[in-house]
Amino acid sequence: MMQPTGHYPKLAPPHLRFAFCPLCAGHLDVEARDEINDVARPRCVDCGWIYYPPNYGGALVVIESEGGLVMIHPPGCDPQAPCGLPGGIIEFGESPEECSVREVEEETGLIIELTAEICRIFDRESVDGSALALGPMLQFGFVGRVVGGTLREGDEGPPVIYPAGEHPRISPSRSGSMRIFQAYLEMNRTA
């Protein structure tokens, strides 16, 4: 049996820490604990609402094109490790697959078809141990194949096509991209 983690409120960024009940505006007892797992579960003393803090979800894509792999160069990354994978936060009601296709088009102008799921990773903190800006995140990694569109710059920086095996390093500030790309490389070594 998996043990509960009980990371609230320690890992919850300020925007996920409620001061009042979102249903009735009543007082929250932030010291309330789950009776079974003894995990912090803020509870409204007026209406009984219980807060279950969500983890964010994200999706990243390794894009395979005729010319090689498509990566983005996010602004502010080290020139020695300038790359990241296209992707982003899964929007409310959106599946990881839908997010992947949408984010790739937004960030690169390319239309893709997903061909494989690489892995799923869960991060409670960044590689250096610092808190993640949005809080804990479950990320899905996919392989996508270009089926249309025109390569263009998006809000995450210019996309660049690298011939297979010639890609530069992934930026350490993009820990999800690093881990998913490493899993992609390992998946292709064993294929």
C-alpha contacts under 8 A as a table, 3 or more apart, distances in Angstrom:
res1	aa1	res2	aa2	distance
4	P	37	N	6.64
4	P	39	V	7.19
5	T	39	V	7.58
6	G	38	D	7.98
6	G	39	V	4.79
6	G	40	A	6.16
7	H	10	K	5.49
7	H	11	L	5.67
7	H	12	A	7.68
7	H	40	A	7.94
8	Y	11	L	5.90
8	Y	12	A	5.92
8	Y	40	A	6.13
8	Y	41	R	7.82
8	Y	53	P	7.47
9	P	12	A	5.07
9	P	17	R	7.11
9	P	40	A	7.65
11	L	124	R	7.40
11	L	131	A	6.81
11	L	135	G	6.11
11	L	136	P	7.06
12	A	15	H	7.86
12	A	16	L	5.79
12	A	17	R	6.52
12	A	53	P	7.78
12	A	134	L	7.99
12	A	135	G	5.53
12	A	136	P	7.74
13	P	16	L	5.61
13	P	17	R	6.88
13	P	133	A	6.79
13	P	134	L	6.26
13	P	135	G	5.65
14	P	17	R	5.29
15	H	18	F	7.70
16	L	53	P	7.08
18	F	21	C	7.05
18	F	22	P	7.88
18	F	28	L	7.89
19	A	27	H	7.51
19	A	28	L	6.56
20	F	25	A	5.27
20	F	26	G	5.68
20	F	27	H	5.30
20	F	28	L	5.49
20	F	44	C	7.74
21	C	24	C	5.72
21	C	25	A	4.56
21	C	26	G	5.12
21	C	27	H	6.33
21	C	28	L	6.05
21	C	44	C	5.84
21	C	49	W	7.24
22	P	25	A	5.67
23	L	26	G	7.97
23	L	49	W	7.58
24	C	46	D	7.80
24	C	47	C	7.04
26	G	44	C	6.20
26	G	45	V	6.90
26	G	46	D	5.67
26	G	47	C	7.47
27	H	44	C	5.75
27	H	45	V	5.96
27	H	46	D	6.90
28	L	42	P	6.16
28	L	43	R	5.39
28	L	44	C	4.38
28	L	45	V	6.02
29	D	32	A	5.62
29	D	42	P	5.49
29	D	43	R	5.32
29	D	44	C	6.13
29	D	45	V	6.41
30	V	40	A	7.49
30	V	41	R	7.08
30	V	42	P	4.34
30	V	43	R	6.70
31	E	40	A	6.59
31	E	41	R	7.51
31	E	42	P	6.42
32	A	40	A	5.99
32	A	41	R	5.55
32	A	42	P	5.31
32	A	43	R	6.17
33	R	38	D	5.24
33	R	39	V	5.26
33	R	40	A	4.52
33	R	41	R	5.17
33	R	42	P	7.28
34	D	37	N	5.61
34	D	38	D	4.81
34	D	39	V	5.15
34	D	40	A	6.30
34	D	41	R	5.84
35	E	38	D	5.62
35	E	39	V	7.97
41	R	50	I	6.40
41	R	51	Y	5.87
41	R	52	Y	6.61
42	P	50	I	5.91
42	P	51	Y	5.40
42	P	52	Y	7.98
43	R	48	G	6.00
43	R	49	W	5.62
43	R	50	I	4.42
43	R	51	Y	6.25
44	C	47	C	5.77
44	C	48	G	4.84
44	C	49	W	5.13
44	C	50	I	6.49
45	V	48	G	5.79
55	N	135	G	6.83
55	N	136	P	5.32
55	N	137	M	5.35
55	N	138	L	6.87
56	Y	89	I	7.35
56	Y	90	I	7.73
56	Y	134	L	7.18
56	Y	135	G	6.98
56	Y	136	P	6.32
56	Y	137	M	4.60
56	Y	138	L	6.28
57	G	89	I	5.90
57	G	90	I	5.41
57	G	96	P	7.86
57	G	137	M	5.43
57	G	138	L	4.82
57	G	139	Q	5.63
57	G	140	F	7.86
58	G	87	G	7.30
58	G	88	G	5.35
58	G	89	I	4.29
58	G	90	I	5.09
58	G	96	P	7.05
58	G	99	C	7.90
58	G	137	M	6.98
58	G	138	L	6.27
58	G	139	Q	4.51
58	G	140	F	6.25
59	A	87	G	5.39
59	A	88	G	5.64
59	A	89	I	6.58
59	A	90	I	6.73
59	A	96	P	5.79
59	A	97	E	7.65
59	A	99	C	6.48
59	A	100	S	5.61
59	A	139	Q	5.33
59	A	140	F	4.64
59	A	141	G	5.88
59	A	142	F	7.58
60	L	85	L	5.99
60	L	86	P	5.74
60	L	87	G	4.19
60	L	88	G	6.55
60	L	100	S	6.35
60	L	139	Q	7.26
60	L	140	F	6.29
60	L	141	G	4.99
60	L	142	F	6.36
60	L	176	G	7.85
60	L	177	S	6.87
60	L	180	I	7.65
61	V	85	L	5.97
61	V	86	P	5.73
61	V	87	G	6.12
61	V	100	S	6.45
61	V	104	V	7.53
61	V	141	G	5.78
61	V	142	F	4.82
61	V	143	V	5.55
61	V	144	G	6.29
62	V	69	L	7.05
62	V	70	V	7.18
62	V	71	M	7.62
62	V	85	L	6.30
62	V	86	P	7.51
62	V	141	G	7.66
62	V	142	F	6.29
62	V	143	V	4.87
62	V	144	G	6.13
62	V	181	F	7.02
62	V	184	Y	7.69
63	I	69	L	5.55
63	I	70	V	5.26
63	I	71	M	7.45
63	I	112	I	7.89
63	I	143	V	5.94
63	I	144	G	4.74
63	I	145	R	5.84
63	I	146	V	7.04
64	E	68	G	5.94
64	E	69	L	4.85
64	E	70	V	6.57
64	E	143	V	7.22
64	E	144	G	6.08
64	E	145	R	5.10
64	E	146	V	6.65
65	S	68	G	5.16
65	S	69	L	5.98
65	S	70	V	6.99
65	S	145	R	6.14
65	S	146	V	5.57
65	S	161	I	7.98
67	G	161	I	6.55
67	G	162	Y	7.14
67	G	163	P	5.93
68	G	161	I	5.84
68	G	162	Y	5.20
68	G	163	P	4.17
68	G	164	A	5.04
69	L	161	I	5.42
69	L	162	Y	5.21
69	L	163	P	6.34
69	L	164	A	6.28
69	L	167	H	7.65
70	V	85	L	7.98
70	V	159	P	6.48
70	V	160	V	5.59
70	V	161	I	4.40
70	V	162	Y	6.35
71	M	83	C	6.19
71	M	84	G	5.95
71	M	85	L	5.35
71	M	86	P	6.57
71	M	159	P	5.48
71	M	160	V	5.43
71	M	161	I	6.42
71	M	162	Y	7.59
72	I	83	C	5.59
72	I	84	G	5.32
72	I	85	L	6.05
72	I	86	P	6.25
72	I	107	E	7.94
72	I	108	T	7.79
72	I	156	E	6.95
72	I	157	G	6.07
72	I	158	P	5.62
72	I	159	P	4.16
72	I	160	V	6.01
73	H	77	C	7.41
73	H	82	P	5.51
73	H	83	C	4.80
73	H	84	G	6.27
73	H	156	E	7.17
73	H	157	G	5.15
73	H	158	P	5.50
73	H	159	P	6.24
73	H	160	V	7.37
74	P	77	C	6.16
74	P	82	P	7.06
74	P	83	C	6.73
74	P	84	G	6.75
74	P	156	E	5.03
74	P	157	G	4.58
74	P	158	P	7.24
75	P	156	E	6.93
75	P	157	G	5.83
77	C	81	A	6.79
77	C	82	P	5.11
77	C	83	C	7.55
77	C	171	S	6.25
77	C	173	S	7.64
78	D	81	A	5.22
78	D	82	P	5.41
78	D	171	S	6.86
79	P	82	P	5.07
80	Q	168	P	7.56
80	Q	169	R	7.03
81	A	168	P	6.34
81	A	169	R	4.55
81	A	170	I	5.24
81	A	171	S	4.62
81	A	172	P	7.37
82	P	168	P	7.08
82	P	169	R	6.67
82	P	170	I	6.18
82	P	171	S	5.44
83	C	168	P	6.81
83	C	169	R	6.31
83	C	170	I	4.54
83	C	171	S	5.49
84	G	170	I	5.48
84	G	171	S	6.30
84	G	174	R	6.26
84	G	177	S	5.73
84	G	178	M	7.70
85	L	177	S	5.44
85	L	181	F	7.90
86	P	103	E	6.72
86	P	104	V	5.62
86	P	107	E	6.47
86	P	108	T	7.67
87	G	99	C	7.60
87	G	100	S	5.95
87	G	103	E	5.11
87	G	104	V	6.15
87	G	107	E	7.78
88	G	99	C	7.37
88	G	100	S	7.61
88	G	103	E	6.23
89	I	99	C	7.41
90	I	94	E	6.11
90	I	95	S	6.97
90	I	96	P	6.20
90	I	99	C	5.45
91	E	94	E	5.34
91	E	99	C	7.14
94	E	98	E	6.12
94	E	99	C	6.35
95	S	98	E	5.15
95	S	99	C	6.17
96	P	99	C	5.05
96	P	100	S	6.18
96	P	140	F	6.71
97	E	100	S	5.11
97	E	101	V	6.49
97	E	114	L	7.51
98	E	101	V	5.37
98	E	102	R	6.17
99	C	102	R	5.14
99	C	103	E	5.88
100	S	103	E	5.31
100	S	104	V	6.11
100	S	142	F	7.74
101	V	104	V	5.39
101	V	105	E	6.40
101	V	111	I	6.96
101	V	112	I	6.11
101	V	113	E	7.23
101	V	114	L	7.68
102	R	105	E	5.33
102	R	106	E	6.19
103	E	106	E	4.98
103	E	107	E	5.94
104	V	107	E	5.23
104	V	108	T	5.66
104	V	109	G	6.98
104	V	110	L	6.36
104	V	111	I	7.09
104	V	112	I	7.44
105	E	108	T	5.40
105	E	109	G	4.46
105	E	110	L	4.88
105	E	111	I	5.58
105	E	112	I	7.77
105	E	149	G	7.81
106	E	109	G	5.96
106	E	154	G	6.17
106	E	155	D	7.87
107	E	152	R	7.88
107	E	153	E	6.60
107	E	154	G	4.20
107	E	155	D	6.19
107	E	156	E	6.12
107	E	157	G	7.67
107	E	159	P	7.65
108	T	150	T	7.90
108	T	151	L	5.55
108	T	152	R	5.31
108	T	153	E	5.76
108	T	154	G	5.74
108	T	158	P	7.52
108	T	159	P	5.79
109	G	149	G	5.68
109	G	150	T	5.34
109	G	151	L	5.02
109	G	152	R	5.27
109	G	153	E	7.35
109	G	154	G	7.46
110	L	146	V	6.56
110	L	147	V	7.73
110	L	148	G	5.96
110	L	149	G	4.31
110	L	150	T	5.58
110	L	151	L	5.75
110	L	152	R	7.97
111	I	146	V	5.90
111	I	147	V	5.71
111	I	148	G	4.84
111	I	149	G	5.13
112	I	144	G	5.70
112	I	145	R	5.26
112	I	146	V	4.44
112	I	147	V	5.27
112	I	148	G	6.84
113	E	144	G	5.41
113	E	145	R	5.31
113	E	146	V	6.53
113	E	147	V	6.54
114	L	117	E	7.91
114	L	142	F	6.71
114	L	143	V	5.80
114	L	144	G	4.21
114	L	145	R	6.27
115	T	142	F	7.52
115	T	143	V	5.63
115	T	144	G	5.53
115	T	145	R	6.68
116	A	142	F	5.69
116	A	143	V	5.16
116	A	144	G	7.27
117	E	140	F	7.60
117	E	141	G	5.99
117	E	142	F	4.34
117	E	143	V	6.26
118	I	140	F	7.73
118	I	141	G	5.13
118	I	142	F	5.11
118	I	143	V	6.66
118	I	180	I	7.19
118	I	183	A	6.69
118	I	184	Y	6.09
118	I	187	M	7.53
119	C	140	F	6.12
119	C	141	G	5.24
119	C	142	F	7.28
119	C	180	I	6.86
119	C	183	A	7.05
120	R	138	L	7.01
120	R	139	Q	5.63
120	R	140	F	4.56
120	R	141	G	6.09
121	I	138	L	5.78
121	I	139	Q	5.26
121	I	140	F	6.59
121	I	176	G	7.71
121	I	179	R	7.97
121	I	180	I	7.83
122	F	136	P	7.40
122	F	137	M	5.74
122	F	138	L	4.42
122	F	139	Q	6.24
123	D	126	S	6.94
123	D	136	P	5.65
123	D	137	M	5.43
123	D	138	L	6.57
124	R	131	A	7.46
124	R	132	L	7.19
124	R	135	G	7.05
124	R	136	P	4.39
124	R	137	M	6.67
125	E	128	D	7.88
125	E	129	G	5.56
125	E	130	S	5.70
125	E	131	A	4.84
125	E	132	L	5.23
125	E	135	G	7.67
125	E	136	P	6.63
126	S	129	G	5.25
126	S	130	S	5.44
126	S	131	A	6.19
126	S	132	L	5.76
126	S	175	S	6.74
127	V	130	S	7.45
127	V	172	P	7.77
127	V	175	S	6.29
131	A	135	G	6.90
132	L	135	G	4.97
132	L	136	P	6.54
134	L	137	M	7.78
139	Q	176	G	7.13
141	G	180	I	5.74
151	L	159	P	7.25
152	R	158	P	7.06
152	R	159	P	6.86
153	E	156	E	7.79
153	E	157	G	5.97
153	E	158	P	4.42
153	E	159	P	5.98
154	G	157	G	5.73
154	G	158	P	6.45
154	G	159	P	7.81
162	Y	165	G	7.84
162	Y	166	E	5.92
162	Y	167	H	5.27
163	P	166	E	5.47
163	P	167	H	6.95
164	A	167	H	7.00
170	I	174	R	7.02
170	I	177	S	6.90
170	I	178	M	5.69
171	S	174	R	5.39
171	S	175	S	7.60
171	S	178	M	7.33
172	P	175	S	5.74
172	P	178	M	7.11
174	R	177	S	5.29
174	R	178	M	6.26
175	S	178	M	4.96
175	S	179	R	6.20
176	G	179	R	5.27
176	G	180	I	6.05
177	S	180	I	5.26
177	S	181	F	5.84
178	M	181	F	5.33
178	M	182	Q	6.11
179	R	182	Q	5.14
179	R	183	A	6.27
180	I	183	A	5.05
180	I	184	Y	6.21
181	F	184	Y	4.88
181	F	185	L	6.25
182	Q	185	L	5.13
182	Q	186	E	6.24
183	A	186	E	5.06
183	A	187	M	5.98
184	Y	187	M	5.01
184	Y	188	N	6.26
185	L	188	N	5.21
185	L	189	R	6.28
186	E	189	R	5.06
186	E	190	T	6.53
187	M	190	T	5.54
187	M	191	A	6.29
188	N	191	A	4.98
